[in-house]
Amino acid sequence: QVIGFSSTASGERHAFLWTAEEGMVDLDTLGGPDSFAYGINEQGQVVGFAYTT
């Protein structure tokens, strides 16, 4: 599993989770323009932050 963030076509930055089974999955945001993933534990829980405005 790999986590990170990537720019969308509209220039927003979204957190993502990549797995061999599913490829890159957009984790979306919390209602604002940007989200960032910075860590993942053995259970696959992702930690990060998001801007809400």
N, C-alpha and C positions, 0 to 999 in steps of 0.2 A: 504494500500500500504506500502511496505517495500523496502528500497534500501540498497545497500551495495556493497561488492565486494567478489569474490570467486576465488579460484585457478582453472585453467583449467587442463586438463589431462597432458598438456605439461609444466605446471608450471607457465604459465602466469597468471596474475590477471586481471579479467574483472569485470567492474561494472555490477550490475544487478538491475532489478526492479521485485518485486514479487507482484502479485495481486491474489485475490481469484479466479478470473475468468480465468486468463492465467497461473498461477503458476510463476515459475522463468523464466525471460526473460533476456538473455545476451545482454547488451547494447554495446558490442564490444569495440573497442578502436578507437583512431584517427590516426591509421596507425602505432603506436608503439606497444610495448609488453604489456603494462599495462594500466588499467584505474580504477578509483575509484569514487564511488558515495557517497556523504556525506550529501545531503539534498534533500528534495522534498517539493514543495509547494502545495497549495490546488488545483491547476490546473493540477497537475501531472508532472510538469516540474522538471527535476532532475538536480542538480548541483554537480560538482566534478572536477576532473582533470585527465589528462592522460600524460604519457611519450610518446614522439614521436620518441625517439631513444633508 
